[in-house]
Amino acid sequence: MFRYRSSEDVIVAMAGQGHPWALSNRTCQMCEENEANHFCRCLGPPTLFCLDCMGRHTAKYSQAIHQVMPIAALNHNPDEYRRKSEALAKAADALRSNVERMEQFCLDFDEIMQQCVNYLTEYRSRWLGFLQTEKEQLRFLIEEAVNECTHCFGEGSQPVNLLALALWIFPPEKLQVVNFSVTRPDVEDLLQTCVTYQNYLKELCTSASNQLHEQSKARVVDLPSRLFAAVWDDNLMLFDLNSQQSTHHILPVNFSKGGSYVSLSSTTLFCLGGDPPSIAVYEVDLLSLQLNPLSPLRTPRAFAGVATASNFVYVFGGGDDSYTHLKSCEKYGLQDRHWHPLKDMQHARMSFTPCVFRTSIYLLCSLSTTVIEIFSPVTEDFSVFPVSLPPTMKGSFSVAFVVHEELYVLTSGKQMGKLKVGSEKEFRLFATAKGCCSTQPPLVVDTLVLIANDYFENKGVEKFSLQYNTFI
């Protein structure tokens, strides 16, 4: 251990170790212009440098940061100063690790909530199927009872089935299960039998509804505000799903009309590309509006399709400097923070939004081709969807999404296509009052679809109603 009593001792020591100029010259040893105010002893004789050159010195020697100290601090124990510096570095690493764990927790929490939604949807489907089966069984019993009544009264005899007789005397307009057109004879007994059978179905429906309600309440938690972002050029509109309010902001980076965006979490937006084609990639914190530069794209792109699945951000196609449509694709690992190459698509495409459905990503593009491709993140292969887009569908931009196993596509040509996934039928086309222009996947909330629209005068967050198939 050594201890310098003052900055003069450092200068004298440096002079004794082969630096005679140190006694008469206090300038920075690196730039030889500014006055030196720090020194480092990582390479034998101490090195004097100014604050402006510290970055160059620490970049050149990775361990130098623990050996650097101000000349003014030389009245203290340098080893103790170094130990404190190392302790601060460990604390910074621990804080950085905590931030990464919190980010992973947020991702895991979103996944758990999605699993809850999937479970409730599946539970509801099972109960609806059960109720449908019960209803069909009851319908069969009623048809058998009506047939028995018709046959017996045609022969002048009384039905032997109590339910058949009850149905025969019960007013058809009050029977909600099925509505048979029958002639009621003048009899009044056994009415209670039919009433009991009818109430049984009502009680079954009420019980199923109550169970679904209790299951939903058991999983309700207070979520923080979720933000949906719409970006055009350097303008950012944030729509708060809780308060239903919008705010406008200006970003320090102008993505022009060629940027592509996808939400990584409820408060993080992934931005890439631009027009002219760019390799720039940013992560935007929607709460602080801070931009974090990330590793650049392997290929400059404008108007590329982007989607996220399985801890990766997938980028499909786009346009180059001459606006030639691209087939090339790549993916960004949210864990390793690097870009990786992918196979080319079978058809080039740009100005579209891919949509994630189950374990696949659907690629629909009304501008480039009518062929719909399906990308599997598991095998990283492309396949062709059996149904193509209608040749009459027009629009230089298209936004696609899947709701209740129905595939939707909205275009800037004021058209909407709709198709049941798994069917061999063609798309049904509808006219819309507005055009849809976006390079960001939409967000489906109940019966509303939130779209980051960049369509001329309709820039901002647009709401599309699935109930009425129109913008509201």
C-alpha positions, 0 to 999 in steps of 0.5 A: 500500500502507498499513500501520497500526501499531496498532488505534488508527491504524484508529480515527483513520483512520476518524475522519479519513474521516468517522467521528468517533464511532470515537474514543469508541465501539468498538462494532459498526457493524452491531448497535451492541451488541457490541464490534468486533473486525474491520474491512473496507475493501471500501466506502471507509471501513473498517467495524467489526463484531463476529464475530457480524455477519461473516456478514451483512456477507459475505453482503451484499457477495460480495467482502468476505471478502477484505477482512476482517481482525481489528483485532488483525492490523493490526500486519501488512501488510494487503495481505499478509494479503489475499493469504494470504486469497485463496491460502487461498480458492484452496486451498479451491476446489482441494480442493473440485474434488478432492472432486468429481473423486473422487465422479465417479471413484466413479460411473465405477468403479461403472459400469465394474464394472457393465459388467464384470458385463454383459460376463461375463453376455453371455459366459456366455450366448453360451457356453451358446448355443454348447454348446446348439447343439453338444448339439443337433447331437450329439443329431441324430447320435445319433437318426440312428445309432439309426434306422440301427441299428434299420433294419439289424438289423431287416433282419438286416444290420450298420450301416455307420455306426461311430457307430451301431454304437458307440451300439448296443453302448454301455450307455444308462445311461452315455450322458449326452447322451441316454438312449435306450431300446434293446436292446443286441445281443451285440457288443463292437467300436467301443466307443471311438468312442462314448466319444470322442464323449461325452468331446468334449462333456465337454471342451467344457463344461470348456473353456468353464467354465475360460474363464469362470473365468479371465475372472472372476478377471481382473476381481476387485478388492478393493472397499471395504465396501458398505453397504445402508441401511434407514431408518424414522423416525429409525432407520438400520440399516446392513448391511455386504455384506462382513462380513454385520454390521448396525449401528444408528444414530439420524439427526438428522432424523425422516423418519417413515414417508413418507420415500423413499430411493435409493442414489447410491453404495455409501456415499451415500443420497438421502432425500426427503419424509416424512409429513406430506408434505414437500419436504425432501431430504438426502444421507446419508454412510453412513460419517460419518452426516452429513446434507447438505441439498439443494434442496427438492422442487418438490411436497411428497410422502409415500410417493413412488416414487424411482429413479436413472438417467443421473445423475438421481434420478427421483421419481414420485407419492406422496401429498399432505396428504389422502393423495390419490395424485399423478400429478406427477413430477420429477427431480433432476440430480446434476450441476447440483443442481437439480430439474426438472419431468417429465410426469405419469403416466397413473395416480396411485400411491404407496407403491411402489418403481420398478425400473430394467431396461435403459434403462427404469423400471418403475412397479408399485403394488399400492395405487393401480392394476393398470396398470403404466407404463414411463418412458423417461429418454431421451424422458421419456415414459410408456407402458403395459406390456402386462400388468397386475397381478392384481386379486387382488394385495393390499397397501398397499405394493409392492417391485419388481425385475427379475432375469434378465429376470423381473419380481418384485413383493412386497407388504405383503399377503404376496404375490409376483408373478412375470412373464417380461419380454417374455412375454404371460402373466399374473403368477404369484402366490405366498404369502410368510411375511412382508409387504414394506413399503418406499419404497427400491429393493432390492439384488440380490446373487447369489440374495438380494434385500436389502430395507429393510423397514418392515413393523411388527415386521419393520423392518430389512434383510430377505433374500428368496431368489430360489432358494426364493421366500421370506424367510430 
